[in-house]
Amino acid sequence: MRGRLATVILAIAVTATMAAPNAAAEPGGEAIDYQEWNSARDFALGTAEGVVPGPWGLRISRPVGTIERTEPDLGTTRSYEYGRWTTPRYRHGFDATELVASWNARTPDSTWLQIEARGRTAAGTDTAWYVLGQWAHGDGDIQRTTVAGQRDEHASVSVDTLVTRSGVTLRSYQLRVTLYREAGSWASPLVRGVGAMASHVPDRFEVPTSEPGPARGIELPVPRHAQNLHRGNYPEYGGGGQNWCSPTSTQMVVEYWGRGPSRRELSWIPPDYVDPTVAHAARFTYDYSYEGTGNWPFNTAYAAHHGLRGHVTRLHSLAELEGYIARGIPVITSQSFLESELDGAGYGTAGHIMVVVGFTEHGDVIVNDPASNSNEAVRNVYPRAQFETIWQRTKRYDAEGNVAGGPGGIAYVIRP
């Protein structure tokens, strides 16, 4: 489980490049937009410095600079060459208050990426560039991390989310991805796609319950994994399996699509270890600054390493989510609730990730809930109205009666 709200978002990737904005607004006042650049045509629209865009993605061609990076825990200092690619300025069509970036990439040994974002405010001012992730799939060269302490008069970065200050909104944004390789190497990261979800979701304790739709009676055969089978194991990755709701959920969806780590990749885990792919996912989603496995884009990037496409977004309702289930796409969602707010759960949480795998004939939600003590107990059915509320609201009361935050419809979308 995640100390702050952890949400997994499964949404169809909107890949239109610079056409009309993809923003969608609802009567409740929320606005959500996901934009992605993932083709040769998309990459040609941006600014390339020392990288080559093509149908395969972005890779380093002639580096434009060199840096030194020290990894204290690894005891290494290395020189890295880099090139970068910057998106065009993208106008999402509303005043956004949050932004979460996602990326799909391969990082061979001795390579890594940095993802940044900057916005233009409604007042017409450009913000600074904010670092949203320093990432490699492996952990032998760099320790993948977010960057704490980023805060100024326009915005702050909360782990993986750019959040504007009170009274500040973003009318547009740019992303910048910097590709690094060890100096003298011919290796290069390969960036297949980069995108961001911009959103404005008003404060709300309650949300309307959507009517059941096209996914009634559909249940997808998503493999089941229980995080509590790993309780206390590998505490160096977020404190142990009791905290691994996000990578456990991500691994379930990765395996649903027939993908996952090879035997060689799993060789670091003892052969008699139960469900080794879950521990593997925890290690390779771990954020060394946040000290947890609940970083949203690190989870979708992990899925992309295994040949899938993944991104983080928000959805408006369970009715919208049903469209994914009807097309065979399970959706990972984030919830926070008191035990009394979700019948049948048997626990409460400040932030938890589950996989929505289907709906009953009456429209209730069928989930693979990793907060279980056995794989057989992972499948649960939760009442539609309760589930929609604990997923969609942005404000709630905690056990002490204090006002706390809610997930606001966050999800991971992972698909072939």
C-alpha positions as CSV (number, residue, x, y, z in Angstrom):
1,M,0.0,0.0,0.0
2,R,1.1,3.5,-0.6
3,G,1.5,6.2,2.0
4,R,-0.2,8.7,-0.2
5,L,-3.0,7.9,-2.6
6,A,-1.8,5.3,-5.1
7,T,-3.8,4.9,-8.2
8,V,-3.4,2.8,-11.2
9,I,-4.8,3.9,-14.4
10,L,-5.8,1.9,-17.3
11,A,-7.0,4.0,-20.1
12,I,-7.0,3.9,-23.8
13,A,-4.0,5.8,-25.1
14,V,-5.0,8.9,-26.9
15,T,-2.4,9.2,-29.6
16,A,-3.6,12.0,-31.7
17,T,-0.7,14.4,-31.9
18,M,-1.4,18.1,-32.3
19,A,-5.0,17.8,-33.4
20,A,-7.9,19.2,-31.4
21,P,-7.3,18.8,-27.6
22,N,-8.4,15.5,-26.1
23,A,-9.9,17.2,-23.0
24,A,-13.1,15.8,-21.7
25,A,-15.2,17.7,-19.2
26,E,-18.2,16.4,-17.2
27,P,-21.1,18.2,-15.5
28,G,-19.3,17.8,-12.2
29,G,-16.7,20.2,-13.4
30,E,-13.7,17.9,-13.9
31,A,-11.6,18.1,-17.0
32,I,-9.1,15.4,-18.0
33,D,-6.7,15.1,-21.0
34,Y,-4.1,12.5,-21.9
35,Q,-1.7,13.4,-24.8
36,E,1.0,11.1,-26.1
37,W,3.8,11.4,-28.6
38,N,4.7,7.9,-29.9
39,S,5.3,7.9,-33.7
40,A,7.9,9.2,-36.2
41,R,5.4,11.9,-37.2
42,D,4.9,12.9,-33.5
43,F,8.7,13.0,-32.8
44,A,9.3,15.1,-35.9
45,L,7.0,17.8,-34.4
46,G,9.3,18.3,-31.4
47,T,12.8,19.6,-30.9
48,A,15.6,17.1,-31.2
49,E,19.1,17.8,-29.8
50,G,21.5,14.9,-30.3
51,V,18.8,12.3,-30.8
52,V,17.3,10.7,-33.8
53,P,13.6,10.3,-34.1
54,G,12.3,7.5,-36.3
55,P,9.6,4.8,-36.5
56,W,11.4,2.8,-33.8
57,G,11.4,5.8,-31.3
58,L,14.0,8.1,-30.1
59,R,17.7,7.2,-29.6
60,I,20.9,9.1,-29.0
61,S,22.8,10.0,-32.2
62,R,25.4,12.7,-31.5
63,P,25.4,13.7,-27.9
64,V,25.2,17.4,-27.1
65,G,26.7,17.3,-23.6
66,T,28.2,15.2,-20.8
67,I,27.5,15.0,-17.1
68,E,28.9,13.2,-14.1
69,R,26.5,11.2,-11.9
70,T,27.4,9.8,-8.5
71,E,25.4,6.9,-6.9
72,P,26.4,6.9,-3.2
73,D,24.6,3.6,-2.4
74,L,26.3,1.9,-5.4
75,G,29.7,3.6,-4.8
76,T,30.0,4.7,-8.4
77,T,30.7,7.9,-10.2
78,R,30.3,7.8,-14.0
79,S,30.3,10.2,-16.9
80,Y,27.3,10.1,-19.2
81,E,26.7,11.6,-22.6
82,Y,23.2,12.9,-23.4
83,G,20.8,14.0,-26.1
84,R,17.3,15.3,-25.5
85,W,13.9,15.7,-27.2
86,T,11.3,18.4,-26.3
87,T,7.6,18.2,-27.2
88,P,5.9,21.1,-28.9
89,R,3.8,23.2,-26.5
90,Y,0.6,21.4,-26.0
91,R,-2.7,23.1,-25.1
92,H,-5.1,20.9,-23.3
93,G,-8.1,23.3,-23.5
94,F,-8.7,24.0,-19.8
95,D,-7.0,25.3,-16.6
96,A,-5.2,22.3,-15.2
97,T,-4.0,21.9,-11.6
98,E,-2.2,18.6,-11.9
99,L,0.0,16.8,-14.4
100,V,1.5,13.3,-14.4
101,A,3.9,12.2,-17.1
102,S,4.2,8.6,-18.5
103,W,6.8,7.1,-20.8
104,N,7.5,3.8,-22.6
105,A,11.2,3.0,-23.1
106,R,13.9,0.4,-23.1
107,T,17.1,1.2,-21.2
108,P,20.0,-1.2,-21.9
109,D,22.8,-1.4,-19.4
110,S,24.6,1.9,-18.7
111,T,21.7,4.0,-20.0
112,W,18.9,5.9,-18.3
113,L,16.3,8.7,-18.9
114,Q,15.2,11.9,-17.2
115,I,11.6,13.2,-17.7
116,E,10.7,16.9,-17.1
117,A,7.7,19.1,-17.5
118,R,7.1,22.8,-17.6
119,G,3.8,24.7,-18.0
120,R,2.5,28.0,-19.1
121,T,0.2,29.5,-16.5
122,A,-3.2,31.2,-17.2
123,A,-1.3,34.4,-16.5
124,G,1.0,33.7,-19.4
125,T,4.1,32.9,-17.4
126,D,6.4,30.0,-18.1
127,T,7.2,27.8,-15.1
128,A,10.6,26.2,-14.4
129,W,11.4,22.7,-15.7
130,Y,10.4,20.2,-13.0
131,V,12.0,16.7,-12.9
132,L,9.3,14.0,-12.8
133,G,11.5,11.0,-12.9
134,Q,15.1,9.7,-13.4
135,W,14.5,6.2,-14.6
136,A,16.1,3.0,-15.8
137,H,14.5,-0.4,-15.8
138,G,17.5,-1.9,-14.0
139,D,19.1,-0.8,-10.8
140,G,22.8,-1.6,-11.4
141,D,23.8,1.7,-13.0
142,I,21.5,4.2,-11.5
143,Q,18.9,4.0,-8.8
144,R,15.6,5.1,-10.4
145,T,14.2,8.0,-8.5
146,T,12.0,11.0,-8.2
147,V,13.5,14.3,-7.0
148,A,12.2,15.6,-3.7
149,G,12.1,19.3,-2.7
150,Q,10.9,20.9,-5.9
151,R,8.7,23.8,-5.0
152,D,8.4,27.4,-6.2
153,E,5.7,30.1,-6.6
154,H,4.0,28.2,-9.4
155,A,4.0,24.5,-8.4
156,S,5.5,21.7,-6.4
157,V,6.2,18.0,-7.2
158,S,4.6,15.4,-5.0
159,V,6.5,12.2,-5.8
160,D,5.3,11.7,-9.4
161,T,2.7,14.5,-9.7
162,L,3.2,18.2,-10.6
163,V,0.7,20.1,-8.5
164,T,0.1,23.8,-9.0
165,R,0.0,26.3,-6.1
166,S,-3.3,27.7,-5.0
167,G,-4.5,30.3,-7.5
168,V,-2.2,29.0,-10.3
169,T,-3.4,26.9,-13.3
170,L,-1.7,25.6,-16.4
171,R,-3.0,26.4,-19.9
172,S,-0.4,24.4,-21.7
173,Y,2.7,22.4,-21.1
174,Q,5.8,20.8,-22.6
175,L,7.7,17.6,-21.8
176,R,11.4,17.1,-22.1
177,V,13.0,13.7,-22.2
178,T,16.8,13.5,-21.8
179,L,18.5,10.2,-22.9
180,Y,21.8,9.3,-21.2
181,R,24.5,6.7,-22.0
182,E,27.8,6.0,-20.4
183,A,30.5,8.1,-22.1
184,G,32.2,6.2,-24.8
185,S,29.4,3.7,-25.2
186,W,27.4,3.0,-28.3
187,A,24.4,1.9,-26.4
188,S,21.3,4.2,-26.2
189,P,17.9,4.3,-24.5
190,L,15.1,3.8,-26.9
191,V,12.0,5.9,-26.1
192,R,8.9,4.6,-27.8
193,G,6.5,7.1,-26.3
194,V,6.1,9.9,-23.8
195,G,2.9,11.6,-22.7
196,A,1.1,13.3,-19.8
197,M,-2.2,13.5,-18.2
198,A,-3.3,17.0,-17.3
199,S,-6.4,17.4,-15.1
200,H,-8.6,19.7,-13.0
201,V,-10.8,17.8,-10.6
202,P,-12.8,19.9,-8.1
203,D,-13.0,19.1,-4.4
204,R,-15.8,16.6,-3.7
205,F,-16.7,14.2,-0.9
206,E,-19.5,12.5,-2.9
207,V,-19.9,11.5,-6.5
208,P,-23.0,10.3,-8.4
209,T,-23.2,6.6,-9.2
210,S,-23.1,5.9,-12.9
211,E,-25.6,3.5,-14.5
212,P,-24.3,0.0,-15.4
213,G,-23.3,-0.3,-19.1
214,P,-21.8,-2.6,-21.7
215,A,-19.5,-4.5,-19.3
216,R,-22.3,-6.1,-17.2
217,G,-21.7,-9.8,-16.9
218,I,-18.1,-9.6,-18.2
219,E,-15.2,-10.9,-16.1
220,L,-11.7,-11.0,-17.6
221,P,-9.4,-13.9,-16.7
222,V,-6.7,-11.8,-15.0
223,P,-4.2,-13.9,-13.0
224,R,-4.5,-13.4,-9.2
225,H,-1.6,-12.5,-6.9
226,A,-1.9,-11.7,-3.2
227,Q,0.6,-9.2,-1.8
228,N,0.3,-10.5,1.7
229,L,2.0,-13.7,0.7
230,H,5.1,-11.5,0.6
231,R,4.6,-9.9,4.0
232,G,8.0,-8.9,5.4
233,N,9.9,-10.2,2.5
234,Y,12.5,-8.0,0.7
235,P,12.0,-5.1,3.0
236,E,14.6,-3.1,1.1
237,Y,11.8,-2.5,-1.5
238,G,9.3,-0.4,0.3
239,G,9.1,-2.3,3.5
240,G,8.0,-5.7,2.3
241,G,5.1,-7.3,0.4
242,Q,2.3,-5.9,2.7
243,N,3.1,-2.6,0.9
244,W,3.3,-3.9,-2.7
245,C,-0.3,-3.3,-3.9
246,S,0.9,-1.3,-6.9
247,P,3.5,-3.7,-8.3
248,T,1.3,-6.7,-7.5
249,S,-1.6,-5.2,-9.4
250,T,0.7,-4.2,-12.3
251,Q,2.2,-7.7,-12.5
252,M,-1.3,-9.2,-12.6
253,V,-2.1,-7.2,-15.7
254,V,1.3,-7.8,-17.3
255,E,0.7,-11.5,-17.0
256,Y,-2.9,-11.2,-18.3
257,W,-1.3,-10.0,-21.5
258,G,1.0,-13.0,-21.6
259,R,4.2,-11.0,-20.7
260,G,6.6,-10.8,-17.8
261,P,10.2,-11.4,-16.7
262,S,12.2,-14.3,-18.1
263,R,13.7,-17.1,-16.0
264,R,17.1,-15.4,-16.3
265,E,15.6,-12.1,-15.1
266,L,14.1,-13.9,-12.1
267,S,17.4,-15.7,-11.2
268,W,18.1,-13.3,-8.3
269,I,15.1,-14.8,-6.4
270,P,15.4,-18.3,-4.7
271,P,13.8,-21.0,-6.9
272,D,11.3,-22.0,-4.1
273,Y,10.0,-18.5,-3.5
274,V,6.3,-18.1,-3.9
275,D,5.1,-16.0,-6.8
276,P,8.6,-14.6,-7.7
277,T,7.2,-12.3,-10.4
278,V,5.6,-10.2,-7.7
279,A,8.9,-9.6,-5.8
280,H,10.5,-8.9,-9.2
281,A,7.9,-6.2,-10.0
282,A,8.4,-4.6,-6.6
283,R,12.2,-4.4,-7.1
284,F,11.9,-2.9,-10.6
285,T,9.2,-0.3,-9.7
286,Y,11.0,0.8,-6.5
287,D,11.5,4.6,-6.2
288,Y,14.7,5.2,-4.2
289,S,13.7,8.7,-3.2
290,Y,10.1,8.0,-2.3
291,E,11.2,4.7,-0.8
292,G,8.2,2.8,-2.1
293,T,6.9,0.8,-5.0
294,G,3.7,3.0,-5.6
295,N,5.2,5.5,-8.1
296,W,2.5,5.5,-10.8
297,P,4.6,6.0,-14.0
298,F,7.3,3.7,-12.7
299,N,4.7,1.0,-12.7
300,T,3.5,1.7,-16.2
301,A,7.1,2.0,-17.4
302,Y,7.8,-1.5,-15.9
303,A,4.9,-2.9,-18.0
304,A,6.3,-1.2,-21.1
305,H,9.7,-2.8,-20.5
306,H,7.9,-6.1,-21.1
307,G,6.7,-5.1,-24.5
308,L,3.4,-3.4,-23.5
309,R,2.1,0.2,-23.6
310,G,1.3,1.9,-20.3
311,H,0.3,5.3,-19.0
312,V,-1.3,7.0,-16.1
313,T,-4.5,8.9,-16.4
314,R,-7.9,9.7,-14.8
315,L,-11.3,8.4,-15.8
316,H,-14.6,10.2,-15.2
317,S,-16.7,7.2,-13.9
318,L,-17.2,3.5,-13.8
319,A,-19.3,3.9,-16.9
320,E,-16.2,5.1,-18.7
321,L,-14.2,2.3,-17.2
322,E,-16.7,-0.3,-18.4
323,G,-15.7,0.6,-22.0
324,Y,-12.3,-0.8,-21.3
325,I,-13.5,-4.0,-19.8
326,A,-15.9,-4.5,-22.7
327,R,-12.8,-4.3,-25.0
328,G,-10.9,-6.8,-22.9
329,I,-8.7,-4.3,-21.1
330,P,-8.5,-4.6,-17.3
331,V,-8.0,-1.3,-15.4
332,I,-5.9,-0.7,-12.3
333,T,-7.5,1.9,-10.0
334,S,-6.6,3.7,-6.8
335,Q,-8.9,3.9,-3.7
336,S,-8.8,5.3,-0.2
337,F,-11.5,4.4,2.4
338,L,-12.5,3.5,5.9
339,E,-13.4,-0.1,6.6
340,S,-17.1,0.9,6.9
341,E,-17.1,2.5,3.5
342,L,-16.5,-0.7,1.4
343,D,-18.6,-3.7,2.3
344,G,-16.6,-6.9,2.2
345,A,-13.1,-5.5,2.2
346,G,-12.5,-6.1,5.9
347,Y,-9.9,-3.2,6.1
348,G,-9.5,0.5,5.6
349,T,-6.6,2.3,3.8
350,A,-5.2,5.7,3.1
351,G,-4.3,4.6,-0.4
352,H,-4.6,1.2,-2.2
353,I,-4.4,-0.2,-5.7
354,M,-6.7,-2.8,-7.2
355,V,-7.4,-4.3,-10.7
356,V,-10.9,-4.0,-12.0
357,V,-11.5,-7.2,-14.0
358,G,-15.2,-7.1,-14.6
359,F,-18.8,-6.3,-13.6
360,T,-21.7,-8.4,-12.3
361,E,-25.0,-8.5,-14.2
362,H,-26.2,-5.9,-11.7
363,G,-23.2,-3.6,-12.4
364,D,-21.3,-4.2,-9.2
365,V,-17.5,-4.2,-9.5
366,I,-15.4,-7.4,-9.7
367,V,-11.8,-6.7,-8.7
368,N,-8.6,-8.5,-8.1
369,D,-7.7,-7.0,-4.7
370,P,-4.1,-7.8,-3.8
371,A,-4.7,-7.1,-0.1
372,S,-5.4,-10.7,0.4
373,N,-3.8,-13.6,2.2
374,S,-4.0,-16.1,-0.6
375,N,-4.2,-16.0,-4.4
376,E,-7.7,-17.7,-4.2
377,A,-9.0,-14.8,-2.0
378,V,-7.9,-12.1,-4.4
379,R,-11.2,-12.0,-6.3
380,N,-13.8,-9.8,-4.7
381,V,-17.1,-8.1,-5.6
382,Y,-17.7,-4.6,-4.3
383,P,-20.9,-2.6,-4.4
384,R,-20.9,-0.2,-7.4
385,A,-21.9,3.0,-5.5
386,Q,-19.3,2.5,-2.8
387,F,-16.5,1.6,-5.2
388,E,-17.2,4.6,-7.5
389,T,-17.2,7.0,-4.5
390,I,-13.9,5.8,-2.9
391,W,-12.2,5.9,-6.4
392,Q,-13.6,9.1,-7.8
393,R,-13.8,11.5,-4.8
394,T,-11.0,14.0,-4.0
395,K,-11.9,14.6,-0.3
396,R,-12.7,12.2,2.5
397,Y,-12.6,11.9,6.3
398,D,-10.0,9.7,7.9
399,A,-10.5,7.6,11.0
400,E,-9.9,10.6,13.3
401,G,-12.4,12.7,11.4
402,N,-9.8,14.9,9.7
403,V,-10.2,15.8,6.0
404,A,-7.8,13.9,3.8
405,G,-7.3,13.6,0.0
406,G,-8.9,11.2,-2.4
407,P,-7.7,9.7,-5.7
408,G,-10.0,11.6,-8.1
409,G,-10.3,8.7,-10.6
410,I,-6.7,7.8,-11.1
411,A,-5.9,4.7,-13.1
412,Y,-3.2,2.9,-15.1
413,V,-3.9,1.8,-18.6
414,I,-1.7,-1.2,-19.7
415,R,-2.3,-2.9,-23.0
416,P,-0.5,-4.4,-26.0
